[in-house]
Amino acid sequence: MTKLNAELASQQCGNLSTDNPALTQDEVSAYLPQLAPEWQAIENRAISFSYTFKNYYQTMAFVNVIAQIAHQQNHHPDLLVSYNRCTVTYSTHSVGGLSVNDFICAAKINAAQKL
């Protein structure tokens, strides 16, 4: 885990409202390299990563880790789950795009995946 990813992973999500602006393209471009290189920005409105596993059991165990992180941070991703793949997509609906919370949670998932 990179130092920057560790710094993001150690942060906690904050409460955001519609008064908070979404991150700008420059801000997204600054945060994205702090994650694993497989995370991709989608039209500057979401970030996504598809994890692959050996079997369904490992996939579901990973989904449960994500559920715990989401519960602790009160920030929930969209998940697409299949036999050996889980695609995680984050965006912050209240701001209409990406927020730092998306990057914090993505970094926490990266850190948990490495355990």
LOGUTI-687142 format. One line per field, with one value per atom (N, C-alpha, C, O): residue number from 1; atom name; x, y, z. Coordinates in pm, 1 decimal. Layout:
residues N
k = [NUM_...] .
a = [CA_...] .
px = [X_...] .
py = [Y_...] .
pz = [Z_...] .
//
This chain:
residues 115
k = [1_1_1_1_2_2_2_2_3_3_3_3_4_4_4_4_5_5_5_5_6_6_6_6_7_7_7_7_8_8_8_8_9_9_9_9_10_10_10_10_11_11_11_11_12_12_12_12_13_13_13_13_14_14_14_14_15_15_15_15_16_16_16_16_17_17_17_17_18_18_18_18_19_19_19_19_20_20_20_20_21_21_21_21_22_22_22_22_23_23_23_23_24_24_24_24_25_25_25_25_26_26_26_26_27_27_27_27_28_28_28_28_29_29_29_29_30_30_30_30_31_31_31_31_32_32_32_32_33_33_33_33_34_34_34_34_35_35_35_35_36_36_36_36_37_37_37_37_38_38_38_38_39_39_39_39_40_40_40_40_41_41_41_41_42_42_42_42_43_43_43_43_44_44_44_44_45_45_45_45_46_46_46_46_47_47_47_47_48_48_48_48_49_49_49_49_50_50_50_50_51_51_51_51_52_52_52_52_53_53_53_53_54_54_54_54_55_55_55_55_56_56_56_56_57_57_57_57_58_58_58_58_59_59_59_59_60_60_60_60_61_61_61_61_62_62_62_62_63_63_63_63_64_64_64_64_65_65_65_65_66_66_66_66_67_67_67_67_68_68_68_68_69_69_69_69_70_70_70_70_71_71_71_71_72_72_72_72_73_73_73_73_74_74_74_74_75_75_75_75_76_76_76_76_77_77_77_77_78_78_78_78_79_79_79_79_80_80_80_80_81_81_81_81_82_82_82_82_83_83_83_83_84_84_84_84_85_85_85_85_86_86_86_86_87_87_87_87_88_88_88_88_89_89_89_89_90_90_90_90_91_91_91_91_92_92_92_92_93_93_93_93_94_94_94_94_95_95_95_95_96_96_96_96_97_97_97_97_98_98_98_98_99_99_99_99_100_100_100_100_101_101_101_101_102_102_102_102_103_103_103_103_104_104_104_104_105_105_105_105_106_106_106_106_107_107_107_107_108_108_108_108_109_109_109_109_110_110_110_110_111_111_111_111_112_112_112_112_113_113_113_113_114_114_114_114_115_115_115_115] .
a = [N_CA_C_O_N_CA_C_O_N_CA_C_O_N_CA_C_O_N_CA_C_O_N_CA_C_O_N_CA_C_O_N_CA_C_O_N_CA_C_O_N_CA_C_O_N_CA_C_O_N_CA_C_O_N_CA_C_O_N_CA_C_O_N_CA_C_O_N_CA_C_O_N_CA_C_O_N_CA_C_O_N_CA_C_O_N_CA_C_O_N_CA_C_O_N_CA_C_O_N_CA_C_O_N_CA_C_O_N_CA_C_O_N_CA_C_O_N_CA_C_O_N_CA_C_O_N_CA_C_O_N_CA_C_O_N_CA_C_O_N_CA_C_O_N_CA_C_O_N_CA_C_O_N_CA_C_O_N_CA_C_O_N_CA_C_O_N_CA_C_O_N_CA_C_O_N_CA_C_O_N_CA_C_O_N_CA_C_O_N_CA_C_O_N_CA_C_O_N_CA_C_O_N_CA_C_O_N_CA_C_O_N_CA_C_O_N_CA_C_O_N_CA_C_O_N_CA_C_O_N_CA_C_O_N_CA_C_O_N_CA_C_O_N_CA_C_O_N_CA_C_O_N_CA_C_O_N_CA_C_O_N_CA_C_O_N_CA_C_O_N_CA_C_O_N_CA_C_O_N_CA_C_O_N_CA_C_O_N_CA_C_O_N_CA_C_O_N_CA_C_O_N_CA_C_O_N_CA_C_O_N_CA_C_O_N_CA_C_O_N_CA_C_O_N_CA_C_O_N_CA_C_O_N_CA_C_O_N_CA_C_O_N_CA_C_O_N_CA_C_O_N_CA_C_O_N_CA_C_O_N_CA_C_O_N_CA_C_O_N_CA_C_O_N_CA_C_O_N_CA_C_O_N_CA_C_O_N_CA_C_O_N_CA_C_O_N_CA_C_O_N_CA_C_O_N_CA_C_O_N_CA_C_O_N_CA_C_O_N_CA_C_O_N_CA_C_O_N_CA_C_O_N_CA_C_O_N_CA_C_O_N_CA_C_O_N_CA_C_O_N_CA_C_O_N_CA_C_O_N_CA_C_O_N_CA_C_O_N_CA_C_O_N_CA_C_O_N_CA_C_O_N_CA_C_O_N_CA_C_O_N_CA_C_O_N_CA_C_O_N_CA_C_O_N_CA_C_O_N_CA_C_O_N_CA_C_O] .
px = [85.7_0.0_89.8_183.8_60.3_139.1_112.4_11.2_204.3_186.7_58.7_-16.1_34.5_-84.7_-211.3_-306.8_-213.3_-328.3_-348.9_-462.6_-240.8_-250.6_-309.2_-387.2_-271.7_-326.5_-476.1_-552.0_-519.6_-662.8_-734.5_-841.1_-677.0_-741.0_-754.4_-841.2_-671.0_-678.5_-781.3_-810.5_-836.2_-935.2_-1074.3_-1098.6_-1164.3_-1303.7_-1392.0_-1363.5_-1497.5_-1591.5_-1666.0_-1700.5_-1689.9_-1766.7_-1908.3_-1938.3_-1993.8_-2131.6_-2132.5_-2075.8_-2196.6_-2206.1_-2351.9_-2437.6_-2378.3_-2514.9_-2512.5_-2407.2_-2628.1_-2636.6_-2566.4_-2542.5_-2533.0_-2458.4_-2310.7_-2241.9_-2261.0_-2121.7_-2105.6_-2183.1_-2007.4_-1988.8_-1918.0_-1842.9_-1943.1_-1869.5_-1724.8_-1696.2_-1634.9_-1495.5_-1482.7_-1555.4_-1390.5_-1361.7_-1278.6_-1227.1_-1266.1_-1185.3_-1040.6_-977.5_-987.8_-850.8_-837.2_-736.6_-937.1_-932.6_-941.1_-869.1_-1028.8_-1038.6_-904.7_-857.4_-844.3_-714.4_-605.2_-509.3_-617.3_-519.0_-542.3_-446.0_-667.5_-698.5_-679.7_-633.7_-713.7_-715.6_-582.2_-583.4_-468.1_-341.2_-307.8_-216.4_-381.1_-358.4_-420.9_-396.7_-500.3_-564.1_-485.8_-391.2_-526.1_-468.4_-491.3_-593.9_-398.0_-411.2_-534.0_-571.9_-595.5_-712.7_-839.4_-935.4_-841.2_-957.2_-963.7_-863.7_-1081.2_-1101.6_-1208.7_-1307.9_-1187.8_-1290.8_-1387.3_-1345.8_-1514.9_-1618.7_-1680.9_-1758.4_-1645.8_-1699.0_-1692.7_-1778.5_-1591.1_-1569.3_-1687.3_-1699.4_-1774.3_-1891.5_-1888.9_-1968.5_-1798.3_-1790.2_-1651.1_-1579.3_-1614.8_-1493.9_-1534.4_-1627.5_-1463.3_-1501.9_-1379.4_-1277.5_-1391.9_-1285.4_-1352.1_-1441.4_-1309.7_-1360.7_-1255.3_-1146.3_-1289.6_-1202.9_-1240.9_-1359.3_-1142.3_-1170.8_-1117.7_-1019.3_-1186.0_-1156.3_-1156.0_-1194.5_-1112.2_-1106.2_-1242.2_-1266.1_-1331.8_-1460.7_-1565.0_-1535.3_-1685.6_-1798.3_-1779.2_-1812.0_-1727.0_-1706.9_-1615.2_-1646.0_-1503.5_-1411.5_-1477.5_-1456.7_-1556.4_-1627.1_-1720.8_-1722.5_-1798.6_-1895.2_-1826.6_-1876.6_-1714.1_-1638.3_-1593.3_-1599.4_-1548.5_-1507.5_-1625.2_-1611.6_-1740.0_-1860.5_-1892.8_-1933.5_-1875.5_-1901.3_-1802.0_-1838.7_-1677.7_-1579.7_-1623.8_-1618.4_-1667.2_-1715.9_-1836.5_-1847.4_-1927.1_-2045.9_-2005.8_-2067.2_-1904.9_-1858.7_-1799.3_-1828.1_-1716.5_-1658.3_-1769.5_-1768.1_-1864.6_-1976.0_-2055.3_-2093.6_-2079.6_-2154.5_-2076.2_-2131.8_-1947.5_-1864.7_-1853.7_-1851.8_-1846.5_-1825.4_-1956.1_-1956.3_-2066.5_-2196.1_-2186.5_-2237.9_-2118.3_-2100.9_-2102.6_-2016.5_-2199.0_-2230.4_-2208.6_-2259.3_-2133.0_-2109.0_-2220.0_-2302.8_-2219.9_-2299.8_-2211.7_-2093.7_-2269.8_-2195.7_-2262.4_-2384.9_-2181.2_-2227.2_-2150.9_-2029.1_-2223.0_-2159.5_-2193.5_-2309.5_-2091.7_-2111.3_-2026.5_-1970.7_-2016.8_-1949.2_-1809.7_-1778.8_-1726.3_-1587.7_-1545.0_-1426.5_-1641.0_-1610.0_-1702.9_-1820.3_-1646.2_-1725.9_-1678.9_-1563.2_-1769.8_-1739.2_-1794.9_-1914.0_-1706.8_-1740.2_-1741.3_-1644.2_-1850.6_-1861.5_-1904.4_-2004.8_-1826.0_-1857.0_-1890.7_-1827.5_-1990.2_-2019.8_-2099.4_-2153.4_-2106.1_-2178.8_-2303.1_-2295.9_-2415.7_-2540.8_-2578.5_-2633.5_-2549.2_-2590.1_-2517.1_-2567.8_-2398.2_-2325.3_-2332.9_-2283.6_-2393.6_-2409.1_-2281.0_-2263.3_-2192.3_-2064.7_-1974.5_-2020.6_-1846.6_-1749.4_-1718.6_-1719.0_-1692.0_-1647.6_-1525.3_-1491.7_-1460.1_-1345.3_-1388.5_-1307.4_-1514.1_-1563.3_-1547.8_-1517.4_-1568.1_-1554.0_-1410.4_-1387.6_-1316.0_-1175.4_-1130.4_-1048.5_-1183.0_-1152.1_-1197.7_-1121.6_-1321.3_-1373.7_-1300.3_-1273.8_-1267.5_-1191.2_-1055.3_-1010.7_-989.8_-860.4_-876.0_-789.4_-983.5_-1009.2_-1030.4_-984.4_-1098.5_-1117.9_-983.5_-953.8_-902.2_-768.5_-688.8_-624.4_-692.9_-617.3_-669.4_-590.1_-800.6_-860.3_-828.9_-808.0_-825.3_-797.7_-655.7_-629.4_-565.8_-426.3_-401.6_-294.0_-499.8_-482.4_-477.4_-463.2] .
py = [-117.7_0.0_123.3_132.9_215.8_337.8_424.4_408.4_515.2_606.6_689.1_708.3_737.4_818.3_735.9_784.0_611.8_524.4_499.6_499.5_478.5_457.4_580.4_568.1_698.1_820.8_830.8_866.6_800.2_801.1_694.8_720.9_575.9_465.9_494.0_436.3_580.8_612.3_720.9_745.6_785.7_891.2_831.7_714.9_914.3_874.8_960.7_1078.3_901.5_975.4_1079.0_1055.4_1193.6_1298.7_1302.6_1242.9_1373.3_1391.1_1497.9_1605.9_1466.9_1561.1_1586.4_1500.4_1704.0_1738.9_1793.4_1801.1_1830.8_1889.4_2024.2_2075.4_2082.5_2208.8_2188.1_2282.8_2064.3_2034.4_2011.2_1936.2_2073.9_2051.3_1918.5_1868.8_1863.0_1745.3_1786.8_1904.1_1689.5_1717.5_1763.1_1716.5_1853.3_1898.0_1792.1_1699.6_1806.0_1712.0_1712.5_1607.0_1828.9_1837.2_1764.9_1698.3_1777.4_1709.1_1557.4_1482.1_1513.0_1369.6_1320.2_1213.5_1396.6_1358.5_1352.1_1276.5_1428.6_1424.7_1305.4_1246.0_1269.5_1158.1_1021.9_928.3_1008.7_878.9_804.7_684.3_869.2_796.7_745.5_664.7_791.8_746.6_609.0_547.8_561.2_429.8_329.5_365.7_202.5_100.9_143.5_204.7_112.7_160.5_107.6_162.3_3.8_-52.8_31.3_15.2_119.6_206.9_303.9_365.5_316.5_402.6_506.6_477.1_627.3_731.0_711.6_686.0_723.9_711.8_849.9_896.4_913.8_1045.5_1144.6_1231.9_1130.3_1221.3_1224.0_1316.6_1121.7_1116.5_995.4_987.7_899.8_778.4_718.0_749.8_630.6_550.1_404.3_371.6_316.9_177.1_87.4_125.5_-34.1_-134.9_-271.2_-295.7_-360.5_-498.5_-591.1_-607.0_-651.5_-748.8_-888.1_-916.9_-975.3_-1113.3_-1208.1_-1179.5_-1321.3_-1419.4_-1559.3_-1578.7_-1657.3_-1795.5_-1863.5_-1954.7_-1818.0_-1886.7_-1795.3_-1683.6_-1846.0_-1769.6_-1738.6_-1628.7_-1833.2_-1812.9_-1693.0_-1607.7_-1686.1_-1573.4_-1441.8_-1338.4_-1446.6_-1326.8_-1276.9_-1158.1_-1368.3_-1328.2_-1282.9_-1193.2_-1343.1_-1297.9_-1153.6_-1072.1_-1122.7_-986.4_-889.8_-778.6_-932.1_-848.1_-816.0_-703.9_-911.3_-887.0_-787.5_-709.0_-789.4_-689.5_-550.9_-455.0_-541.1_-412.8_-365.5_-247.1_-457.6_-420.9_-365.0_-269.5_-422.3_-373.3_-233.2_-145.4_-212.5_-79.6_21.9_131.6_-14.1_76.2_112.3_227.7_13.4_38.3_131.8_227.4_103.8_186.1_330.2_423.7_347.9_481.2_550.6_668.9_477.6_528.9_585.9_693.3_508.4_546.2_416.4_330.4_402.3_272.5_271.1_358.1_172.6_163.3_86.3_21.4_94.5_3.8_-117.6_-103.9_-236.3_-360.0_-441.9_-453.0_-498.3_-594.5_-722.7_-728.8_-824.7_-946.6_-1063.2_-1083.6_-1139.4_-1262.9_-1372.3_-1351.7_-1485.0_-1601.2_-1568.1_-1597.8_-1507.8_-1482.8_-1337.7_-1309.3_-1247.3_-1106.5_-1018.0_-1048.9_-907.4_-804.8_-669.7_-631.2_-599.3_-465.0_-366.0_-366.8_-281.2_-181.4_-45.1_-6.8_27.6_161.6_258.6_238.6_363.5_468.3_598.7_635.8_666.9_806.0_857.8_779.6_987.0_1045.9_1113.8_1221.9_1049.5_1097.6_1236.6_1317.4_1264.9_1394.2_1511.9_1624.0_1488.2_1597.3_1587.7_1675.8_1482.4_1468.2_1434.5_1473.8_1362.9_1326.1_1259.1_1183.8_1286.4_1226.7_1319.1_1441.5_1256.6_1329.0_1257.2_1147.0_1320.3_1256.1_1126.7_1035.1_1117.0_993.9_873.5_763.8_892.1_783.0_730.7_609.9_820.9_782.8_721.9_630.1_772.3_713.6_568.2_479.9_543.7_406.3_315.4_199.5_365.8_285.9_247.6_134.1_340.6_311.7_209.9_124.2_217.8_119.9_-19.5_-118.2_-28.8_-157.8_-210.7_-329.1_-124.3_-166.7_-223.0_-327.1_-154.8_-198.2_-332.0_-419.5_-349.5_-474.9_-589.0_-702.1_-561.7_-664.4_-718.5_-833.8_-637.8_-678.7_-762.0_-820.0_-768.9_-845.2_-993.8_-1072.0] .
pz = [0.0_0.0_0.0_78.9_-87.9_-94.4_29.0_97.1_55.8_169.1_153.3_249.2_31.1_8.2_29.0_90.0_-21.0_-1.6_147.3_194.3_222.4_366.7_435.3_529.7_388.0_446.5_420.0_510.1_299.2_269.4_352.1_408.0_360.1_431.3_580.3_645.7_635.3_778.2_809.9_926.9_707.9_728.5_747.4_717.2_797.7_817.1_726.4_703.7_675.8_591.5_674.3_790.1_613.1_677.5_622.5_519.1_693.2_646.2_538.0_555.1_427.7_316.0_284.5_305.1_234.8_195.3_54.0_-9.2_5.8_-127.8_-135.2_-244.6_-20.2_-18.1_-50.1_-88.2_-34.9_-65.2_-215.6_-275.0_-276.6_-420.8_-447.3_-363.4_-563.6_-608.4_-636.2_-660.1_-632.6_-663.9_-809.0_-896.7_-832.3_-968.1_-1040.1_-977.3_-1169.6_-1247.2_-1198.3_-1191.8_-1164.1_-1113.0_-979.3_-955.1_-892.7_-763.2_-782.6_-717.0_-872.2_-901.2_-955.4_-916.4_-1043.9_-1101.3_-995.6_-1011.1_-890.3_-781.1_-688.4_-639.9_-663.2_-574.0_-640.1_-574.8_-766.4_-833.1_-825.5_-800.2_-845.8_-837.5_-696.8_-680.2_-596.7_-460.0_-434.7_-330.6_-529.1_-518.1_-601.0_-671.0_-592.6_-679.5_-823.6_-853.6_-913.9_-1052.3_-1126.2_-1229.8_-1075.0_-1141.7_-1122.3_-1197.5_-1023.7_-1005.2_-1122.4_-1159.3_-1179.6_-1295.9_-1265.4_-1198.8_-1314.1_-1305.0_-1421.5_-1534.6_-1392.5_-1494.8_-1513.0_-1429.4_-1622.9_-1656.8_-1540.9_-1528.1_-1457.3_-1344.6_-1246.4_-1166.2_-1253.2_-1165.2_-1073.4_-979.8_-1098.4_-1017.5_-1034.8_-1129.6_-941.9_-956.1_-941.5_-867.9_-1012.8_-1015.6_-1027.4_-1085.1_-970.5_-975.7_-974.2_-893.0_-1063.2_-1065.0_-1005.6_-1060.6_-893.2_-826.6_-874.0_-891.4_-895.4_-933.0_-825.4_-757.2_-812.9_-709.9_-769.7_-885.0_-690.0_-737.0_-738.9_-818.1_-650.1_-639.7_-574.6_-532.3_-568.5_-514.4_-366.1_-321.4_-290.4_-147.1_-122.3_-39.1_-193.8_-176.5_-218.2_-154.8_-324.4_-369.3_-260.2_-228.3_-203.5_-100.7_28.5_96.5_62.6_179.8_158.8_250.8_38.4_5.2_13.1_64.3_-37.4_-30.2_115.6_146.3_204.3_346.8_406.0_493.4_360.4_405.0_359.8_436.8_235.3_184.0_264.8_296.7_297.9_376.0_512.2_559.7_575.0_704.9_692.2_773.6_590.1_567.2_540.9_596.9_456.9_424.5_549.5_568.4_634.2_757.7_850.2_904.2_867.9_956.5_906.9_986.9_776.8_719.6_682.1_648.1_688.3_643.8_501.2_470.1_417.4_276.8_196.9_215.8_109.0_49.8_-100.6_-171.4_-150.6_-294.1_-364.5_-300.7_-494.9_-576.5_-603.0_-635.3_-589.2_-611.0_-720.4_-725.4_-806.9_-905.5_-876.1_-893.0_-832.0_-783.6_-875.3_-910.9_-913.0_-988.6_-923.7_-815.8_-986.9_-928.7_-876.0_-760.5_-958.2_-916.5_-938.5_-956.2_-937.5_-961.7_-878.8_-858.5_-831.9_-765.1_-818.3_-800.9_-882.6_-930.5_-829.2_-798.0_-779.0_-677.8_-745.5_-810.8_-729.9_-787.7_-679.1_-610.8_-665.2_-567.8_-638.1_-737.0_-586.1_-615.9_-496.5_-418.2_-483.5_-371.0_-426.2_-484.6_-407.1_-465.0_-413.8_-488.7_-286.9_-230.6_-293.7_-291.4_-350.3_-415.2_-567.6_-638.0_-617.6_-761.8_-835.3_-950.6_-770.4_-833.5_-732.5_-646.8_-742.8_-651.1_-534.0_-546.7_-419.9_-300.4_-245.4_-288.6_-150.6_-86.5_-17.3_-3.9_27.0_89.9_-1.9_45.1_-131.8_-227.4_-228.6_-233.6_-224.2_-228.4_-95.5_-94.1_14.9_146.3_150.2_189.9_109.1_112.7_14.8_46.5_-102.3_-198.7_-140.5_-157.2_-72.8_-10.6_101.9_119.5_177.3_283.9_224.9_282.3_112.5_47.2_-2.6_13.9_-63.3_-107.3_9.3_-3.5_122.5_240.3_290.7_325.4_295.4_342.8_247.2_291.1_119.7_18.8_34.0_-0.5_84.3_97.8_223.4_238.3_314.1_438.3_413.0_507.1] .
//
